Amino acid sequence: MIRLIHIVGILACLFSNFSCQYKVATSHASETIDSASYYTNPLLYNSGSTFGALFHDGMYYYICGVDDKICLWALEDITEISHVPAKTIWPVNNNQSYSHIWDPQIHYINGKWYVYFNMDDGDLDNRQLYVLENASPNPLEGEFVLKGKISTDPHNNLAIYGHPFVHKGKLYLLWSGWKNKRIFEEMQCLYIAEMSDPWTLASERVLISEPKYEWECQWVGTDGNKTAYPVYVNEMPFLFHSRNKDKLLIYYSASANWTPYHCIGLLVASADSDLLSPTSWTKLSEPVFRQSPENNVYAPVNICFIPSPDYKEWYMLYLVHNSPHNTLVENNCSLRMQPIGWDEAGLPLLGKPAKEGEVFRKPSGL
């Protein structure tokens, strides 16, 4: 969503040789466990407000924006991210000036690497989706080239949080956007379209979800923090699947990100349905992942699923805050990871957000 505070940096990152490194605190629990077999949460403190992650050919790739630059991590063990340096992959020319680079997501499509991210011309109402391409087998090598803006509708309404996926040989794009320019209220909805290539839509955008439940429409913080007009939010879509892959699942974030009520909702469709038909998608009436005051974690957001290296287990990555107040403050945000289970219908069981210092066994296959 349009932030009240522009991201001025995730932490004190030093940019040299186009690389950046997180400085991360170590919890007391992590000092005593067997770090070869177990890990504790958070994986990263002060982790910023958005990220992307995927597993490809034995490597985990983690991506985020830092000071209007896009940084990428590559590692065999995702739980060791605090000890691995990142590389700035774009822009690498200091003469290039871009503003409000936000929410990069990395994907591997048809033998090439693509990064989807948000950017604008200085006016936040003009924030749009852009795509980078790299033909190198290793995304830390070669060059990411700007392919341009994705035109999502003729009126250039806000379009953010692009998430492409391939299903039955067709390429689709999910994103969050406005129906119309905001005037008296702001409403972010989820859209889908088919793509002719990784940077061009082949169909008109189709609205598949808009905020309607109370838990999707919270915009006043516990400390009274609010915008001048109502803000209702569906954003950050991430496509996953049921255990036997007979259902497609879109997880998304709901409600304003400056409130502790920011939570995760779910849309479900049959894998055999017409994905461009709004009637194919059913929204669950309750959040599937939300704040856990008893664990001192609030506003879970940006959920992402990754497999263990041997694909025997699945884990979710997500961001939380350690205070119910002023959740836009970057240094209150941390990255956490925990395993998921499955219910009788084959849908993921997410549980509650992990508390700080909670110990988990590392993914199988490491």
C-alpha positions in Angstrom: 0.0 0.0 0.0 1.1 3.6 -0.2 3.2 4.0 2.9 2.9 7.0 5.3 6.6 6.9 5.6 8.9 6.2 2.6 11.4 3.4 3.1 14.6 5.2 3.8 16.6 2.0 4.4 16.2 -1.4 5.9 19.2 -1.0 8.2 22.7 0.4 8.1 23.8 -1.2 4.8 27.2 -0.4 3.3 27.2 -0.3 -0.4 30.6 -1.2 -1.9 31.3 -3.2 -5.0 27.5 -3.2 -5.4 26.9 -5.3 -2.4 25.1 -4.8 0.9 25.1 -6.6 4.2 22.6 -6.7 7.0 23.8 -6.2 10.6 21.7 -8.6 12.7 21.4 -9.1 16.4 21.7 -12.6 17.9 19.1 -13.9 20.3 20.3 -15.6 23.5 18.5 -18.8 22.5 20.5 -19.0 19.2 23.7 -18.9 21.2 23.0 -22.2 22.9 21.3 -24.4 20.3 23.0 -26.7 17.8 23.1 -24.3 14.9 23.9 -27.2 12.5 20.5 -28.8 13.1 18.2 -26.0 14.5 17.5 -22.4 14.1 15.6 -19.7 16.0 13.4 -16.8 15.0 13.8 -14.1 13.9 16.1 -15.0 11.0 16.6 -11.2 10.5 15.9 -8.3 12.7 15.1 -4.9 11.1 14.3 -6.7 8.0 12.4 -4.0 6.2 8.7 -4.1 5.1 8.8 -6.3 2.0 10.8 -9.2 0.5 10.7 -12.0 -2.0 12.1 -15.6 -1.9 12.2 -18.7 -4.0 14.1 -22.1 -4.2 15.7 -23.0 -7.5 18.3 -25.7 -8.4 19.4 -26.2 -4.8 19.7 -22.5 -3.9 17.5 -20.2 -2.0 17.2 -16.6 -3.4 16.1 -13.8 -1.1 15.5 -10.3 -2.5 14.5 -6.9 -1.1 14.8 -3.2 -1.7 17.4 -1.1 0.2 17.8 2.6 -0.3 16.2 2.6 -3.8 18.4 -0.4 -4.9 17.5 -4.0 -5.3 19.6 -6.5 -3.3 19.8 -10.3 -3.8 21.0 -13.1 -1.5 21.9 -16.6 -2.7 22.4 -19.3 -0.2 22.0 -23.1 0.3 20.6 -22.7 3.8 18.0 -20.0 4.2 18.3 -20.0 8.0 21.8 -18.6 7.6 20.8 -15.5 5.8 22.1 -13.2 8.6 25.6 -14.4 7.8 25.6 -14.2 4.0 26.3 -10.9 2.1 24.0 -9.6 -0.6 24.7 -8.2 -3.9 23.1 -5.0 -5.4 21.7 -6.2 -8.7 20.0 -3.0 -9.9 20.7 -0.3 -10.6 24.4 -0.8 -10.6 25.3 2.5 -12.3 25.4 5.3 -9.8 24.4 7.8 -12.6 21.0 6.1 -12.8 18.5 7.7 -10.5 15.2 6.0 -9.7 12.8 6.7 -6.8 10.6 4.6 -4.6 12.0 1.2 -5.7 9.9 -1.2 -3.6 8.9 -4.8 -3.2 11.1 -6.7 -5.6 10.1 -10.3 -6.4 12.4 -12.7 -8.2 11.1 -15.4 -10.5 12.6 -17.9 -13.0 10.5 -18.1 -16.2 11.4 -19.9 -19.4 15.1 -20.1 -18.7 15.6 -16.5 -17.6 15.5 -14.5 -14.3 12.9 -11.8 -13.9 12.5 -9.3 -11.1 9.1 -7.6 -10.6 9.1 -4.4 -8.5 7.2 -1.1 -8.0 8.5 2.3 -8.9 7.1 5.8 -9.5 8.0 9.2 -10.9 7.9 10.9 -7.5 4.2 10.9 -7.2 3.1 7.9 -5.2 -0.3 7.8 -7.0 1.6 6.9 -10.1 3.3 3.8 -8.7 3.5 1.1 -11.3 4.9 -2.4 -11.9 8.3 -2.8 -13.7 10.3 -5.8 -14.8 14.0 -6.6 -15.0 15.4 -9.5 -17.1 18.7 -11.5 -16.7 19.6 -14.3 -19.1 22.5 -15.6 -17.0 21.9 -19.0 -15.3 23.2 -17.5 -12.1 21.2 -14.3 -11.1 24.3 -13.0 -9.3 26.1 -12.9 -12.6 25.2 -11.3 -15.9 23.1 -8.1 -16.0 19.6 -7.3 -15.0 18.1 -5.1 -17.8 15.0 -3.0 -17.4 12.3 -4.3 -19.8 9.9 -1.5 -18.9 6.6 -0.9 -17.2 3.7 -3.4 -17.3 0.6 -1.6 -18.5 -2.2 -3.0 -16.4 -5.0 -0.7 -17.5 -5.6 2.2 -19.8 -5.9 4.7 -17.0 -2.6 3.8 -15.3 -4.2 3.1 -12.0 -1.9 2.2 -9.2 -0.4 -1.3 -9.7 1.9 -2.9 -7.1 3.1 -6.2 -5.8 3.4 -8.1 -9.0 3.4 -11.9 -8.7 3.7 -14.0 -12.0 3.0 -17.8 -12.1 2.7 -20.5 -14.7 -0.3 -22.8 -14.7 -1.0 -25.5 -17.4 1.4 -23.8 -19.8 0.0 -20.3 -19.4 1.7 -17.4 -17.8 -0.4 -15.2 -15.4 0.2 -12.1 -13.3 -1.4 -11.3 -9.9 -1.1 -7.8 -8.5 -2.7 -5.3 -6.2 -4.2 -2.1 -7.6 -6.9 0.5 -7.6 -10.1 0.4 -9.5 -9.9 4.2 -9.9 -7.7 7.0 -8.6 -8.3 7.6 -4.9 -10.4 10.6 -3.9 -12.4 10.1 -0.7 -11.1 6.6 0.0 -8.4 4.2 -1.1 -9.3 0.7 -2.0 -6.7 -1.8 -3.0 -8.0 -4.9 -4.9 -6.5 -8.0 -6.3 -6.3 -8.5 -10.0 -5.3 -11.3 -12.4 -4.4 -11.3 -16.1 -2.9 -13.6 -18.6 0.5 -12.6 -20.1 2.0 -13.0 -23.6 5.5 -12.6 -22.2 6.9 -11.8 -18.7 6.4 -8.0 -19.2 3.2 -7.8 -21.3 -0.4 -8.6 -20.5 -2.4 -10.6 -23.0 -5.8 -10.0 -21.4 -7.6 -7.2 -19.6 -7.3 -7.1 -15.8 -9.8 -9.2 -13.9 -10.9 -8.2 -10.4 -10.9 -11.3 -8.2 -10.9 -9.8 -4.7 -11.7 -6.5 -3.0 -11.9 -5.7 0.7 -15.3 -6.5 2.1 -14.9 -8.1 5.6 -14.2 -6.0 8.7 -10.7 -7.7 9.1 -9.8 -6.4 5.6 -10.9 -2.8 6.3 -9.0 -1.8 9.4 -7.2 1.6 8.9 -6.9 3.2 12.4 -4.0 2.1 14.5 -4.2 1.3 18.2 -2.4 4.6 18.9 -4.9 6.6 16.7 -2.5 6.7 13.7 -4.6 6.9 10.6 -4.8 8.6 7.1 -7.1 11.4 6.2 -9.5 9.1 4.5 -10.4 5.4 4.8 -7.9 2.8 3.4 -9.1 -0.7 2.6 -6.5 -3.2 1.6 -6.0 -6.5 -0.3 -2.3 -6.7 -1.4 0.9 -8.8 -1.6 -0.7 -11.8 -3.4 1.3 -15.0 -3.4 0.3 -18.1 -5.3 0.6 -21.5 -3.6 -1.2 -24.9 -4.0 -2.9 -27.6 -2.0 -1.0 -30.7 -1.0 -2.1 -32.7 -4.0 -2.2 -29.6 -6.2 -5.9 -29.9 -7.1 -6.5 -26.3 -5.7 -4.7 -23.0 -6.3 -4.3 -20.8 -3.3 -3.7 -17.0 -3.3 -2.5 -15.7 0.0 -2.7 -12.0 0.5 -2.3 -9.3 3.1 -5.3 -7.4 4.4 -5.9 -4.1 6.3 -3.6 -1.1 6.6 0.0 -1.9 7.3 0.3 0.7 10.1 -2.1 -1.2 12.3 -1.5 -4.5 14.2 -4.6 -5.9 12.4 -2.7 -6.4 9.1 -3.3 -10.1 8.5 -3.3 -12.8 5.9 -6.4 -13.8 3.9 -6.9 -16.7 1.4 -8.6 -17.2 -2.0 -9.1 -20.7 -3.3 -9.8 -22.0 -6.9 -10.0 -25.4 -8.5 -6.8 -26.1 -10.5 -9.2 -27.0 -13.4 -11.2 -23.8 -13.3 -11.0 -20.7 -15.5 -8.6 -18.6 -13.5 -9.7 -15.4 -15.3 -13.3 -15.8 -14.1 -14.0 -14.1 -10.7 -16.5 -16.8 -9.9 -13.7 -19.4 -9.8 -12.2 -17.8 -6.7 -13.7 -18.2 -3.3 -12.6 -16.0 -0.4 -12.4 -17.5 3.1 -14.5 -15.4 5.5 -11.8 -15.3 8.2 -8.0 -14.6 8.1 -5.8 -17.7 8.0 -2.8 -16.0 9.8 -3.0 -13.0 12.1 -1.4 -11.3 15.1 -0.5 -13.3 18.2 -0.4 -10.9 21.2 0.5 -13.8 23.5 3.7 -14.3 21.4 4.3 -10.6 21.2 4.0 -10.6 17.4 1.8 -8.3 15.4 0.7 -7.4 11.8 2.0 -10.6 10.0 2.6 -9.7 6.3 4.3 -10.7 3.1 3.8 -14.5 3.4 5.9 -16.6 1.1 6.2 -20.4 0.9 9.5 -22.3 0.2 10.3 -26.1 0.2 13.1 -27.9 2.1 16.0 -28.8 -0.2 14.6 -32.3 -0.6 11.0 -31.1 -1.1 9.8 -33.3 1.8 8.7 -30.3 3.9 7.3 -26.8 3.3 8.0 -23.7 5.2 6.6 -20.2 5.2 8.6 -16.9 5.5 6.8 -13.8 6.7 7.4 -10.5 8.4 6.0 -9.4 11.8 6.3 -6.5 14.2 7.1 -6.7 17.9 4.8 -3.9 18.9 1.1 -3.2 18.2 1.9 0.5 17.8 3.4 2.3 14.9 4.1 -0.7 12.8 5.5 1.4 10.0 8.7 1.8 12.0 11.2 -0.3 10.0 13.3 -1.4 13.0 10.3 -3.0 14.6 10.0 -5.5 11.7 11.6 -9.0 11.6 11.7 -12.0 9.3 10.5 -15.3 10.6 10.2 -18.8 9.3 8.3 -21.9 10.4 7.1 -25.2 9.0 3.5 -25.7 7.8 1.3 -28.7 8.1 -1.7 -29.8 6.1 -5.4 -30.4 7.0 -7.6 -33.2 5.7 -8.6 -31.2 2.6 -4.9 -30.7 1.8 -4.9 -27.0 2.7 -1.9 -25.6 4.6 -2.1 -25.3 8.4 -0.2 -22.2 9.2 -0.5 -22.1 13.0 0.4 -18.9 14.9 3.3 -16.5 14.3 6.5 -17.8 16.0 7.7 -15.9 19.0 11.2 -14.6 19.3 13.7 -17.2 20.3 11.4 -20.2 19.4 13.5 -23.1 18.2 12.8 -25.1 15.0 14.6 -28.0 13.3 16.2 -26.9 10.1 14.6 -28.0 6.8 15.3 -31.6 5.8 17.9 -32.1 3.2 20.3 -29.6 4.5 
